[in-house]
Amino acid sequence: MTTGDRLHQLIEELPQSELHAANRYLAYRRNMGDPVTQKLLEAPLDDEPSPVARDTYDLISGYTTDC
């Protein structure tokens, strides 16, 4: 029996209530094996608003620049 066969058997034996957690865990493990995804998950958050977000905020708040 291969490792894949054993995993399939374990999944078949899991109670229905545990399938969602098992799916999330396996997806996490798959993603952490991808170096690009791993770097994206480890990257610091960018707290600088995008130019579109900044312009939208200015428009909503009524801020205008008169040149």
Secondary structure, DSSP 8 states (H G I E B T S, - for coil): --HHHHHHHHHHHS-GGGHHHHHHHHHHHHHHTSHHHHHHHHS----S--HHHHHHHHHHHT-----
